[in-house]
Amino acid sequence: MLFRKTVFALTLVGAGIPAAFANSHTGWAGSERGVGIIQADTSASTKTRTEVVQELQAFRKNPVAADGSRLANNDRGFAPAQHSYAFQGGALVHTDTIAHNTAKPNVVITDADKRLNRELYRQ
Protein backbone atom coordinates (compact mmCIF):
# COMPACT_ATOMS: atom_id res chain seq x y z
CA MET A 1 0.00 0.00 0.00
CA LEU A 2 2.79 2.40 0.94
CA PHE A 3 4.64 1.56 -2.27
CA ARG A 4 1.57 2.38 -4.40
CA LYS A 5 1.06 5.71 -2.62
CA THR A 6 4.71 6.62 -3.10
CA VAL A 7 4.60 5.76 -6.80
CA PHE A 8 1.36 7.74 -7.21
CA ALA A 9 2.83 10.77 -5.40
CA LEU A 10 6.00 10.66 -7.49
CA THR A 11 3.91 10.42 -10.66
CA LEU A 12 1.93 13.52 -9.68
CA VAL A 13 5.10 15.44 -8.85
CA GLY A 14 6.70 14.35 -12.13
CA ALA A 15 3.66 15.47 -14.09
CA GLY A 16 3.69 18.87 -12.37
CA ILE A 17 7.36 19.67 -13.03
CA PRO A 18 6.99 20.58 -16.75
CA ALA A 19 3.97 22.76 -15.93
CA ALA A 20 5.99 24.64 -13.34
CA PHE A 21 8.57 25.59 -15.96
CA ALA A 22 6.18 26.25 -18.83
CA ASN A 23 6.32 30.02 -18.31
CA SER A 24 10.03 30.27 -17.53
CA HIS A 25 12.27 32.55 -19.56
CA THR A 26 14.55 29.91 -20.96
CA GLY A 27 15.22 28.82 -24.47
CA TRP A 28 17.37 26.56 -26.56
CA ALA A 29 20.70 27.75 -27.91
CA GLY A 30 21.94 25.06 -30.26
CA SER A 31 21.72 21.88 -28.20
CA GLU A 32 22.07 23.71 -24.86
CA ARG A 33 19.25 24.81 -22.61
CA GLY A 34 19.87 28.39 -21.54
CA VAL A 35 18.51 31.77 -20.68
CA GLY A 36 15.93 33.35 -22.96
CA ILE A 37 18.24 36.28 -23.66
CA ILE A 38 20.36 33.99 -25.83
CA GLN A 39 19.07 34.37 -29.34
CA ALA A 40 20.60 33.19 -32.55
CA ASP A 41 21.74 35.94 -34.89
CA THR A 42 19.93 35.29 -38.12
CA SER A 43 21.68 37.95 -40.19
CA ALA A 44 23.62 36.68 -43.16
CA SER A 45 27.40 36.86 -42.99
CA THR A 46 29.33 38.85 -45.56
CA LYS A 47 32.33 36.49 -45.37
CA THR A 48 32.70 33.39 -47.46
CA ARG A 49 33.56 30.03 -45.96
CA THR A 50 37.11 30.20 -47.34
CA GLU A 51 37.65 33.62 -45.71
CA VAL A 52 36.48 32.28 -42.35
CA VAL A 53 38.73 29.22 -42.65
CA GLN A 54 41.71 31.44 -43.57
CA GLU A 55 41.02 33.68 -40.57
CA LEU A 56 40.84 30.64 -38.27
CA GLN A 57 44.10 29.24 -39.63
CA ALA A 58 45.83 32.61 -39.16
CA PHE A 59 44.57 32.76 -35.56
CA ARG A 60 45.77 29.22 -34.87
CA LYS A 61 49.26 30.17 -36.09
CA ASN A 62 49.34 33.28 -33.89
CA PRO A 63 46.68 33.04 -31.12
CA VAL A 64 46.77 36.64 -29.86
CA ALA A 65 43.61 38.35 -28.60
CA ALA A 66 42.71 41.97 -29.31
CA ASP A 67 44.21 43.16 -26.00
CA GLY A 68 47.58 41.60 -26.77
CA SER A 69 47.18 38.56 -24.52
CA ARG A 70 48.14 35.21 -25.98
CA LEU A 71 45.68 32.33 -25.74
CA ALA A 72 47.41 29.23 -24.41
CA ASN A 73 46.64 25.63 -23.57
CA ASN A 74 47.00 25.90 -19.81
CA ASP A 75 44.79 26.20 -16.75
CA ARG A 76 44.25 29.93 -17.21
CA GLY A 77 43.47 29.67 -20.92
CA PHE A 78 45.50 32.75 -21.79
CA ALA A 79 48.82 34.36 -21.04
CA PRO A 80 48.50 38.11 -20.47
CA ALA A 81 50.80 40.37 -22.42
CA GLN A 82 53.90 41.25 -20.39
CA HIS A 83 56.11 44.28 -20.62
CA SER A 84 59.71 43.59 -21.47
CA TYR A 85 62.67 45.92 -21.04
CA ALA A 86 66.29 45.99 -22.16
CA PHE A 87 69.25 48.33 -21.89
CA GLN A 88 69.98 50.00 -25.20
CA GLY A 89 72.51 52.79 -25.39
CA GLY A 90 72.73 52.97 -21.61
CA ALA A 91 68.98 53.54 -21.16
CA LEU A 92 66.20 51.18 -20.16
CA VAL A 93 63.74 50.91 -23.09
CA HIS A 94 60.61 48.89 -23.80
CA THR A 95 61.16 45.94 -26.12
CA ASP A 96 57.58 44.66 -26.17
CA THR A 97 54.81 45.42 -28.67
CA ILE A 98 52.33 46.79 -26.12
CA ALA A 99 51.19 50.38 -26.76
CA HIS A 100 52.86 52.76 -24.30
CA ASN A 101 51.07 55.92 -25.41
CA THR A 102 47.86 55.42 -23.43
CA ALA A 103 46.41 58.36 -21.55
CA LYS A 104 47.68 58.85 -18.04
CA PRO A 105 45.10 59.26 -15.26
CA ASN A 106 44.62 62.73 -13.87
CA VAL A 107 44.89 62.71 -10.07
CA VAL A 108 43.69 66.31 -9.69
CA ILE A 109 39.98 66.43 -8.80
CA THR A 110 38.27 69.55 -10.09
CA ASP A 111 35.54 71.42 -8.19
CA ALA A 112 32.97 70.22 -10.73
CA ASP A 113 34.01 66.60 -10.11
CA LYS A 114 33.77 67.11 -6.33
CA ARG A 115 30.30 68.65 -6.69
CA LEU A 116 29.15 65.79 -8.93
CA ASN A 117 30.56 63.26 -6.46
CA ARG A 118 28.63 64.89 -3.58
CA GLU A 119 25.42 64.91 -5.64
CA LEU A 120 25.77 61.30 -6.67
CA TYR A 121 26.85 59.87 -3.34
CA ARG A 122 25.40 62.50 -0.94
CA GLN A 123 28.52 63.03 1.13
C-alpha positions as CSV (number, residue, x, y, z in Angstrom):
1,M,0.0,0.0,0.0
2,L,2.8,2.4,0.9
3,F,4.6,1.6,-2.3
4,R,1.6,2.4,-4.4
5,K,1.1,5.7,-2.6
6,T,4.7,6.6,-3.1
7,V,4.6,5.8,-6.8
8,F,1.4,7.7,-7.2
9,A,2.8,10.8,-5.4
10,L,6.0,10.7,-7.5
11,T,3.9,10.4,-10.7
12,L,1.9,13.5,-9.7
13,V,5.1,15.4,-8.9
14,G,6.7,14.3,-12.1
15,A,3.7,15.5,-14.1
16,G,3.7,18.9,-12.4
17,I,7.4,19.7,-13.0
18,P,7.0,20.6,-16.7
19,A,4.0,22.8,-15.9
20,A,6.0,24.6,-13.3
21,F,8.6,25.6,-16.0
22,A,6.2,26.3,-18.8
23,N,6.3,30.0,-18.3
24,S,10.0,30.3,-17.5
25,H,12.3,32.6,-19.6
26,T,14.6,29.9,-21.0
27,G,15.2,28.8,-24.5
28,W,17.4,26.6,-26.6
29,A,20.7,27.7,-27.9
30,G,21.9,25.1,-30.3
31,S,21.7,21.9,-28.2
32,E,22.1,23.7,-24.9
33,R,19.2,24.8,-22.6
34,G,19.9,28.4,-21.5
35,V,18.5,31.8,-20.7
36,G,15.9,33.3,-23.0
37,I,18.2,36.3,-23.7
38,I,20.4,34.0,-25.8
39,Q,19.1,34.4,-29.3
40,A,20.6,33.2,-32.5
41,D,21.7,35.9,-34.9
42,T,19.9,35.3,-38.1
43,S,21.7,37.9,-40.2
44,A,23.6,36.7,-43.2
45,S,27.4,36.9,-43.0
46,T,29.3,38.8,-45.6
47,K,32.3,36.5,-45.4
48,T,32.7,33.4,-47.5
49,R,33.6,30.0,-46.0
50,T,37.1,30.2,-47.3
51,E,37.6,33.6,-45.7
52,V,36.5,32.3,-42.3
53,V,38.7,29.2,-42.7
54,Q,41.7,31.4,-43.6
55,E,41.0,33.7,-40.6
56,L,40.8,30.6,-38.3
57,Q,44.1,29.2,-39.6
58,A,45.8,32.6,-39.2
59,F,44.6,32.8,-35.6
60,R,45.8,29.2,-34.9
61,K,49.3,30.2,-36.1
62,N,49.3,33.3,-33.9
63,P,46.7,33.0,-31.1
64,V,46.8,36.6,-29.9
65,A,43.6,38.3,-28.6
66,A,42.7,42.0,-29.3
67,D,44.2,43.2,-26.0
68,G,47.6,41.6,-26.8
69,S,47.2,38.6,-24.5
70,R,48.1,35.2,-26.0
71,L,45.7,32.3,-25.7
72,A,47.4,29.2,-24.4
73,N,46.6,25.6,-23.6
74,N,47.0,25.9,-19.8
75,D,44.8,26.2,-16.8
76,R,44.2,29.9,-17.2
77,G,43.5,29.7,-20.9
78,F,45.5,32.8,-21.8
79,A,48.8,34.4,-21.0
80,P,48.5,38.1,-20.5
81,A,50.8,40.4,-22.4
82,Q,53.9,41.2,-20.4
83,H,56.1,44.3,-20.6
84,S,59.7,43.6,-21.5
85,Y,62.7,45.9,-21.0
86,A,66.3,46.0,-22.2
87,F,69.2,48.3,-21.9
88,Q,70.0,50.0,-25.2
89,G,72.5,52.8,-25.4
90,G,72.7,53.0,-21.6
91,A,69.0,53.5,-21.2
92,L,66.2,51.2,-20.2
93,V,63.7,50.9,-23.1
94,H,60.6,48.9,-23.8
95,T,61.2,45.9,-26.1
96,D,57.6,44.7,-26.2
97,T,54.8,45.4,-28.7
98,I,52.3,46.8,-26.1
99,A,51.2,50.4,-26.8
100,H,52.9,52.8,-24.3
101,N,51.1,55.9,-25.4
102,T,47.9,55.4,-23.4
103,A,46.4,58.4,-21.6
104,K,47.7,58.9,-18.0
105,P,45.1,59.3,-15.3
106,N,44.6,62.7,-13.9
107,V,44.9,62.7,-10.1
108,V,43.7,66.3,-9.7
109,I,40.0,66.4,-8.8
110,T,38.3,69.6,-10.1
111,D,35.5,71.4,-8.2
112,A,33.0,70.2,-10.7
113,D,34.0,66.6,-10.1
114,K,33.8,67.1,-6.3
115,R,30.3,68.6,-6.7
116,L,29.2,65.8,-8.9
117,N,30.6,63.3,-6.5
118,R,28.6,64.9,-3.6
119,E,25.4,64.9,-5.6
120,L,25.8,61.3,-6.7
121,Y,26.8,59.9,-3.3
122,R,25.4,62.5,-0.9
123,Q,28.5,63.0,1.1
